[in-house]
Amino acid sequence: MGFMNPQLPPVDAVSYLALPRPERLKVLTRHWVEHGFGTPYAVYLFYVVKCLLYVGGSAYAISLTPGLGGLADIASWWSEPIVYQKLIVFTLLWEVVGLGCGSGPLTSRFNPPIGSVLYWLRPGTIRLPPWPERVPLTRGSRRTAVDVALYAAVLLSAGWLLGRPGTGHHGAAGLLDARAALPLIAALALLGLRDKTIFLAARGEQYGLSLLLFFFPYQDQFIGYELVMLALWWGAATSKLNHHFPFVVATMMSNAPLIPSRRVKRLFFRDHPHDLRPSRLSFCLAHIGTLTEYAVPLYLVFLGHGGFWTWAALGYMAVFHLHILSTVPMGVPLEWNIFFVFSLCYLFGAHADISVRHLHSPWLLVVVLPSLLLLPALGNVRPDLVSFLPAMRYYAGNWATSAWLFTGDALDRLEAGLSTACRLPTGQLAALYDEETALLLSQKMHGWRSLHSHGRAHNGLIDRVAWGEPDTTVVDGELIAGFALGWNFGEGHLHDDQLLAAVQERCGFAPGEVRVICLEGQPVHRGTQAYEVHDAALGLLESGHVRVRDMLTRQPWPTDGPDYPVYDVRRVHPPHPAAQDTTA
């Protein structure tokens, strides 16, 4: 691996294309174990610079607040009450522009490195309303001038709020007037009803909710921030109480740039190259991460009052988040983890004197508990109804996912038929590298997906749907969402049958040309995951369930014979005549 050149699997493109699909996945997954994505060092430099711009940009913007002082005086004002308010606004703006999560090469966004603003200011691109049948004036999938105006209103109102002076007598600069946040709150809410993609990209479950806390008195406001952070940690910990998370740990550590040793990376798997299930080390680290997110925040919120032990807990938790940041996980929630580190020092260090026991207004609980308690509870029981982001089921491997299957020239017609700001990832890579490098690097996503537990189910379902069709091209739904919507961050509900219907409106595919396998996340009380198979022209073809325990024993490549049994199958259309029937 060089500064610009990626680390590729040890096979040439001609030989790779001649391999059957199971053998291709063996090449990809075995290579991932030792080299991860094979990312060039220039990519890591890109993310380092982006994080520095986030830190420096937020500090500079906040320093312009009257009464604080310049950047040279940051040590004297970083703990001022208005600072956290403005950091929330700056981070929301950073994310909704597209500079944060879901940006850059590790989300298969090579050129340009962001989507978001390039799509959402462009009429004619695809939008996905969350409840088009229930909310008036939200039907349709085409972005209009109204949608562009609402998005511009979000950007302008966030920038205006960021530049507002403080009022009152809390600290040297006061606090933001809560009424000044109303334009941003209203614009984001209205836009979210017309396009769920933008609301999720703005991290409405965290930063949008925090804007509502501006309306509470100073002390209750800070208690609200602490409760939001507690819910994020506990929600993430709860989501990791499953069989999927060790697979995430093993896959993520293989891509960690600070672990250059291939021998160390193999330790996260049972027996590379033969058995690529997570090792005991991965299971151990998964349990430590879960325990950390439960225990340390519990101490900080309810027991810590400053002093040595509080700062020891803060230091431990900061290292925890810096470790996550150092692995540069796919989806790249880097600024998010920086925000967590600052929140630790700010809320539980500089303002350790404010405790949840000092809460005055019960209305704060009325505002925050539905989002911090009820939505995550519903999302864990009915993951089909709630995005994993507001459900706070973060990087735990239990997400809705999809695989898109194209035959003939359907993929080329998809690229030609949509209004976008970029090409598909393979086309982006072809403009940067030679044809062979572009092909092999674009295939690494299949290796990443297959190493997760749900990737095992993908492999079986793909064989079930497209068995014996040599001209089928499989593209991960994340790449389709990034290309068609301008943003992707592991949310499978952005590339399910709703996006397929929007694509079909524009491209008019014939039966069999485009099919999508949608795999739902696992409900907390069941041992199965629901799946559906949709055809662009025919609609729903089949639905059923796969058992999680079947995924845990499989390798990340299909095997001969009935590989992945499916259950409770309901067929709407006859299966493909060559399809492998593994109905149990």
Secondary structure, DSSP 8 states (H G I E B T S, - for coil): --SSS----SS-HHHHHHS-HHHHHHHHHHHHHHHTT---HHHHHHHHHHHHHHHHHHHHHHHTSTTT--GGGHHHHTTSHHHHHHHHHHHHHHHHHTSSTT-SGGGT--SSS--THHHHTSTTSB---S-TTTSTT---SB--HHHHHHHHHHHHHHHHHHT---BSSSTTT-B--GGGGHHHHHHHHHHHHH-HHHHHHTTIIIIIHHHHGGGS-HHHHHHHHHHHHHHHHHHHHHHTSSSSHHHHHHHHHHT-TT---HHHHHTTEEETTTEEEE-HHHHHHHHHHHHHHHHHHHHHHHT--SSHHHHHHHHHHHHHHHHHHHT--TT--HHHHHHHHHHHHIIIIITTT--GGG---THHHHHHHIIIIIHHHHHHH-TTTS-TTTTT--SSS---EEEEEE-TTHHHHHHHHS--SS--HHHHHHTTS-HHHHHHHHTHHHHHHHHSHHHHHHHHHHHHHHTT-TT-EEEEHHHHHHHHHS--SS-GGGSSHHHHHHHHHHH---TTTEEEEEE----TT-SEEEEEEEETTTEEEEEEEEEHHHHHTS-SS--SSS-S-BEEEEESS---TT----B-
